[in-house]
Amino acid sequence: MPVAKQNVTTHATKDASERRRKGEANFVCPIPGCGSTFTRGFNLKGHLRSHTDDRPFQCKWPGCEKSFARQHDCKRHEALHLGVRDFKCGGCQKEFARMDALNRHRECMVILPS
């Protein structure tokens, strides 16, 4: 078995996850130093792959060799190939394929005086 990777999640991501959570997080990642918790065993199973090189979900786009630990990450990636950009900045109208990319853009935007 490959050596486990530790501290995959940032504190900000962990805090946001805990704020969204509605149920008790009874499933705890057993990797020392990780501390991630989940409300469903299924989510813990997918998370555990983030500590290894196990990437069973292969992108089906011709010529793309990317693979992913979780199916929803693979599906989200495949949408990039289609050019789907459902997230628009209200300030500059730039469009993004993913909400996290839009949020990073918003954090980096500098409003210049007219």
PLY file of the C-alpha trace (Angstrom):
ply
format ascii 1.0
element vertex 114
property float x
property float y
property float z
element edge 113
property int vertex1
property int vertex2
end_header
0.00 0.00 0.00
1.35 3.49 -0.86
2.36 5.85 1.92
-0.58 7.94 3.07
-0.56 11.63 2.21
-1.42 13.85 5.18
-3.10 17.25 5.49
-4.84 17.22 2.12
-7.59 19.62 3.22
-6.94 23.26 4.10
-8.34 24.76 7.30
-10.67 26.97 5.26
-12.07 23.96 3.38
-12.52 22.03 6.61
-14.30 24.97 8.30
-16.63 25.43 5.32
-17.46 21.73 5.33
-18.33 21.81 9.02
-20.61 24.86 8.56
-22.61 23.07 5.80
-22.97 19.87 7.78
-26.48 19.04 9.00
-25.90 15.65 10.67
-23.40 14.17 13.07
-20.01 13.40 11.54
-19.55 9.89 12.92
-17.04 8.71 10.28
-13.49 9.84 11.05
-10.50 9.51 8.75
-8.04 7.09 10.40
-4.97 8.68 8.78
-2.84 10.33 11.51
-2.85 14.11 11.20
-5.83 14.30 8.82
-8.79 14.82 11.14
-11.42 14.88 8.38
-14.88 13.73 9.43
-17.91 12.65 7.43
-21.62 12.06 7.97
-21.66 9.09 5.56
-19.33 6.12 5.27
-19.47 6.42 1.48
-17.85 9.86 1.68
-15.12 8.58 3.98
-14.37 5.78 1.49
-13.92 8.31 -1.33
-11.86 10.57 0.92
-9.47 7.75 1.86
-8.41 7.54 -1.79
-7.11 11.13 -1.50
-4.40 9.77 0.81
-3.21 7.23 -1.78
-2.59 7.11 -5.51
-5.83 5.15 -6.12
-7.64 6.94 -8.98
-10.26 4.50 -10.34
-12.36 7.07 -12.25
-10.83 7.76 -15.69
-11.90 10.73 -17.84
-13.74 9.40 -20.90
-12.77 12.34 -23.15
-10.63 11.11 -26.10
-6.96 11.81 -25.48
-7.40 12.86 -21.84
-5.52 10.67 -19.41
-6.68 12.26 -16.15
-8.13 10.04 -13.46
-9.75 10.80 -10.13
-10.29 9.35 -6.68
-13.99 10.31 -6.65
-16.57 9.95 -9.40
-18.03 13.43 -8.90
-14.58 14.98 -9.39
-14.27 13.07 -12.68
-17.72 14.23 -13.86
-16.88 17.84 -12.93
-13.62 17.56 -14.89
-15.37 16.09 -17.94
-17.66 19.14 -18.06
-14.54 21.28 -18.62
-14.01 19.51 -21.96
-17.51 20.61 -23.03
-16.79 24.27 -22.27
-19.64 24.55 -19.76
-19.19 27.80 -17.81
-22.17 28.26 -15.51
-20.53 30.59 -12.97
-20.31 34.28 -13.92
-18.60 37.14 -12.10
-21.10 39.92 -11.47
-18.33 42.52 -11.67
-16.53 41.78 -14.93
-18.86 39.15 -16.47
-16.02 36.61 -16.82
-17.38 33.06 -16.82
-15.99 30.02 -15.01
-16.61 26.29 -15.20
-16.37 25.85 -11.43
-17.62 27.80 -8.43
-14.25 27.51 -6.67
-12.55 29.17 -9.66
-15.06 32.03 -9.54
-14.46 32.41 -5.80
-10.67 32.56 -6.33
-11.24 35.17 -9.05
-13.39 37.27 -6.70
-10.70 37.11 -4.01
-8.04 38.31 -6.48
-10.07 41.08 -8.13
-8.76 44.58 -7.56
-11.22 47.38 -8.18
-9.35 50.27 -9.78
-10.55 53.87 -9.41
-12.29 55.34 -12.48
0 1
1 2
2 3
3 4
4 5
5 6
6 7
7 8
8 9
9 10
10 11
11 12
12 13
13 14
14 15
15 16
16 17
17 18
18 19
19 20
20 21
21 22
22 23
23 24
24 25
25 26
26 27
27 28
28 29
29 30
30 31
31 32
32 33
33 34
34 35
35 36
36 37
37 38
38 39
39 40
40 41
41 42
42 43
43 44
44 45
45 46
46 47
47 48
48 49
49 50
50 51
51 52
52 53
53 54
54 55
55 56
56 57
57 58
58 59
59 60
60 61
61 62
62 63
63 64
64 65
65 66
66 67
67 68
68 69
69 70
70 71
71 72
72 73
73 74
74 75
75 76
76 77
77 78
78 79
79 80
80 81
81 82
82 83
83 84
84 85
85 86
86 87
87 88
88 89
89 90
90 91
91 92
92 93
93 94
94 95
95 96
96 97
97 98
98 99
99 100
100 101
101 102
102 103
103 104
104 105
105 106
106 107
107 108
108 109
109 110
110 111
111 112
112 113
